[in-house]
């Protein structure tokens, strides 16, 4: 498996991966999210490929206080092979190199498989409530 920075040519395969993983929502335009990410720390938008096919992807970032991971996805047909673990390790390494003291992420309520995956990597549920407000409607 090769982990590398996202390239513009990866857009459609990554959107298809996110769709296969159930990450897309009507209120988020994934192509606009990709374009926005490419303007901010694009080097922290990673994909993993096997034999030229994208099998995992994640957007990450660091705001000077916390690191974040969004749109983390592993092809359902490739799960259980350690790909997600390797991608998270690469993200953690890159954020650590930037001086990031803590990595945070959000998991949708009811996504017990994702919660179990992150717990197995040492992540714990924070005593916090996630709030959000749309500033731009896609």
C-alpha positions in Angstrom: 0.0 0.0 0.0 1.2 3.5 -0.9 0.1 6.5 1.2 0.5 9.8 -0.6 -0.9 13.3 -0.8 -4.2 13.7 -2.7 -4.0 14.8 -6.3 -6.7 16.6 -8.2 -7.0 13.5 -10.5 -8.1 11.6 -7.4 -11.3 13.6 -7.0 -13.8 11.2 -8.5 -12.3 8.0 -7.1 -12.3 9.6 -3.6 -15.8 10.8 -3.9 -16.8 7.3 -5.0 -15.0 5.8 -2.0 -16.8 8.2 0.4 -20.1 7.3 -1.2 -19.3 3.5 -0.8 -18.5 4.2 2.9 -21.7 6.1 3.5 -19.9 9.4 4.4 -21.8 11.6 2.0 -24.7 13.8 3.1 -27.0 16.0 1.1 -25.9 19.1 2.9 -22.2 18.6 2.0 -20.9 18.8 -1.6 -17.9 16.6 -1.5 -16.3 18.2 -4.5 -16.6 21.6 -2.9 -15.1 20.2 0.3 -12.2 18.8 -1.7 -11.6 22.2 -3.4 -11.7 23.9 0.0 -9.2 21.5 1.5 -6.8 21.9 -1.4 -6.6 25.6 -0.4 -5.7 24.7 3.3 -2.9 22.3 4.2 -3.4 20.2 1.1 -0.4 18.1 2.2 -2.6 16.7 5.0 -5.2 15.3 2.6 -3.9 11.7 2.1 -5.0 8.8 0.0 -3.8 5.2 0.1 -3.6 3.1 -3.0 -3.0 -0.5 -3.9 -2.0 -1.3 -7.5 -3.1 2.2 -8.6 -6.5 2.0 -7.0 -7.5 4.3 -4.1 -8.6 2.2 -1.2 -8.5 4.7 1.6 -8.5 8.5 2.1 -8.7 11.1 4.9 -8.6 14.9 5.3 -6.6 16.0 8.3 -5.5 19.4 9.5 -3.9 21.3 12.4 -5.2 24.6 13.7 -2.4 25.3 16.2 -4.4 23.8 19.0 -5.8 20.5 17.8 -5.4 18.2 14.9 -8.6 17.0 13.2 -9.5 14.1 10.9 -12.5 14.3 8.5 -13.8 12.1 5.7 -11.8 9.1 6.9 -12.7 6.1 4.7 -11.4 2.7 3.9 -13.0 0.7 1.0 -15.4 -1.8 2.6 -13.9 -4.6 0.6 -10.4 -3.8 2.0 -11.4 -3.5 5.7 -9.7 -5.7 8.3 -6.4 -5.7 6.5 -4.7 -2.9 8.6 -5.1 -0.2 5.9 -7.0 2.2 8.2 -4.5 1.6 11.0 -1.6 2.5 8.7 -3.4 5.6 7.3 -4.1 6.9 10.8 -0.5 6.2 11.9 0.7 8.3 8.9 -1.7 11.1 9.8 -0.6 11.0 13.5 3.0 11.1 12.4 2.5 14.1 10.1 0.6 16.0 12.8 3.1 15.2 15.5 5.8 16.6 13.2 3.9 19.8 13.2 3.9 20.0 17.0 0.2 18.9 17.3 -0.5 17.9 20.9 -3.9 16.2 20.4 -5.8 14.7 17.5 -9.6 14.9 17.6 -12.3 13.5 15.3 -16.0 13.1 15.2 -18.0 10.0 14.5 -21.7 10.1 13.7 -23.9 8.7 16.4 -24.7 5.0 15.8 -21.5 4.3 13.8 -20.4 1.7 16.3 -17.9 0.1 13.9 -16.0 3.4 13.5 -16.0 4.0 17.3 -14.6 0.5 17.9 -11.9 1.1 15.3 -10.8 4.4 16.9 -10.9 2.9 20.4 -8.6 0.1 19.2 -6.1 2.8 18.2 -6.2 4.4 21.6 -8.8 7.1 21.1 -11.2 7.8 23.9 -14.6 9.6 23.9 -14.1 13.2 25.0 -16.5 14.7 27.5 -17.7 17.3 24.9 -20.7 18.1 22.8 -20.1 18.8 19.1 -21.9 21.9 17.9 -22.0 23.2 14.3 -23.3 26.1 12.3 -23.4 26.3 8.5 -21.6 29.5 7.3 -21.9 28.6 3.6 -24.8 26.6 2.1 -23.6 24.2 -0.6 
